[in-house]
Amino acid sequence: MCNALRYLMSIVAFVGGVIPMRRLLRHLVVGGAVLFLGPVEQGWGQADSKHERAPSGFASRRDGVERGKVETREYDSKSVGDTRRMTVYLPPGYSKDARYPVLYLLHGAGDNEGGWTRNGSANVILDNLLADRKIAPMIVVMPNGSPQGPRPGTVLAGTIMKRADADRNGVMSREEFLAAAEALYKELDTGKLDEKQLASGLNRLMPAPAPSGRGRRGFGDFVSGFERDLLNDIIPHVESHYPVLADREHRAIAGLSMGGGQALTIGLRHLDRFAYVGGFSSAIFGNPGALVPDPAAATKQLRLLWVSCGDEDRLMDASKNFHSTLEQKKVPHLWHVDSGAHTWPVWKNDLYLLSQQLFRDDRPGSK
């Protein structure tokens, strides 16, 4: 069995004695397809915003540019009940005697606190923008947005997507995805699996399910579980260990895919905490209007609401519907349609554009 499947076997969630293995695999294949593929739409026309793509080389290291510092920090999360990690970007010239605004930047499903620097070149993009005096010096906190580890649908769908994207361009059709899912199922359903041994190993590697009464496991738990960690543990830790401006006017939250859904949900739910909220290719489920129950409050309190997506992204429907809902509710926002799919080039461009909209009053020479 290939390495990807061995990896899949090592982290898919607790299954022994709950659902027969073959039936579970069918559920996960179908569920993963719905969550990660969605409707495949082509072309939403021109972007409503006036933003252009970032210039060539914006995410590459440039000679003569002063570099910020990237550090990994551990903290005790009472919400999760474990020691967790966050990645923190400190701008060039960082000083403990200064005070900085903060952007909480969230990753997507299947990634972790290192995703934005490892895959998204976030520190390089910010260094270059600071060198060009296009953004305010800021601290960027990149936490782990998965409080209880990867979910089975997340891992399985990610494995299927890697198989389906044979040419590694990040674009695939529904037919390619379903064909890869069927091939994976047939490979697993050989009759040679020792279901008891497999389930036992999986149970040891995954966290125990949440106690009864703590809510359903699934995407909602990705939001609520991380929300508690962010508000009760991450932000207090950052504000007690770094010289940050600890008011809503100097606090932003944004993210991609799963992290975009988290950022929109948490940010709009806590307007007393965040003045800037952004979602890139956001995973939005259910009624998008529920994200903005009080349009008047959102209009009054938000300094910026950013919504963007690639024109070939499988999550375009969700972002487009949310944009339309905001228009209907007359909530001011920036809506940007980029050229591309559910891939890092789009999200790098989003960070390049969004960061220039943040904390404008704190830019050098702005006062």
C-alpha positions, 0 to 999 in steps of 0.5 A, a space after each residue: 500500500 502506498 505511503 499516502 494510504 499508510 499515512 491515512 491509516 495512521 490518522 483516520 479517527 476512532 472507528 472500531 466497534 462503531 461503524 463497520 469498516 467498509 461502511 465507514 469508508 463509503 460514508 467518508 468518501 461521500 462526505 469528503 466529496 461533499 465537503 471538499 469538492 462542492 459544485 465546480 463552477 467556471 468563471 464568475 466574471 470580473 472582480 467587484 474590487 479594484 485590486 490588481 494581482 500582486 507584482 511578480 516576485 512579491 512572495 520571493 526574498 529580495 536582496 537588501 530587504 530587512 527580515 523580520 523574525 519567525 518564532 514558534 511559541 508554546 502555550 498552555 491551552 486550558 480550553 483544549 487541555 494541552 500544550 499547543 503551539 503558535 507561529 509568530 511573525 515579528 516585523 523587522 526592527 521589532 522592539 519591546 518598547 514599541 506597541 504593535 497591532 496584531 493580525 491573527 492569520 488562520 490556516 486551512 484544513 489539514 494544515 497547522 500553525 506553520 502552514 502560512 510561513 511554510 507554504 504561504 511565504 507570509 513572512 516574506 510577503 510582509 517583509 517586502 511590503 514593509 520595505 516598500 512602506 505599504 503596510 504598518 509594522 504588525 505582529 502576525 500570530 498564526 495559531 493551530 486552528 484544529 483544536 482536536 486534530 484532523 478529522 477523518 473526512 478531512 484526511 480522506 478527502 485530502 488524500 483523494 484530492 492529491 490522487 485526483 490532481 495528477 498534474 499537480 496544478 491544483 485544478 480538478 474536475 468532479 469526474 476526476 475527484 470521484 474517479 480517484 475516490 472510487 479507486 481509493 475505496 477499491 484499493 482499501 476494500 480488498 478483503 485483506 484488511 484486519 479491521 480489528 487491528 486497524 481500529 485499535 491502532 487508530 483509536 490510540 493515535 486520535 484524541 478521545 471524542 468530546 464529552 456528551 453535551 459539548 456539541 457535535 464533532 465536525 466543522 462546527 467543532 472546528 469553529 467553536 473549539 478553536 473559538 474558545 482556544 483563541 479568545 480564552 488562551 491564545 489572545 491572552 497569551 499573546 497580549 501578556 508576552 508581546 508588546 501589542 495594542 490590546 484593543 479591537 481597533 488594532 486587532 484583525 482576524 483572517 484566514 483561508 478555507 477552513 480558517 476563512 470560515 473560522 475567521 468570518 464566524 469568530 470575527 463577526 460574532 465578536 465585533 467587540 474584539 475585532 475591527 478587521 475581518 477577512 476570509 479567503 476561499 472561506 468554508 461557509 456552511 449553512 445560511 450565510 445570513 447567520 454570520 451577520 445577525 445585526 447588519 447595523 452593528 457590523 456596519 458601525 463597528 467594522 473597519 474592514 470586512 474582506 471576502 475573496 475567492 478564486 474564480 475556479 475555486 470549488 468554494 466559490 458558491 459559498 463566497 459568492 452567496 455570502 457576498 450577495 447576502 452582505 449586499 442585501 443587508 447593506 453591510 460594507 465590504 470588499 469583495 475580490 475575485 482572484 484568478 485561480 483555484 483553491 491554491 496557495 498562489 490565490 491566498 498569497 495574493 489575498 494576504 498581499 492585498 488584505 495586509 495593505 488595508 489593515 491598520 492604516 492609521 499606524 503606518 509610518 508617516 500616516 499621522 
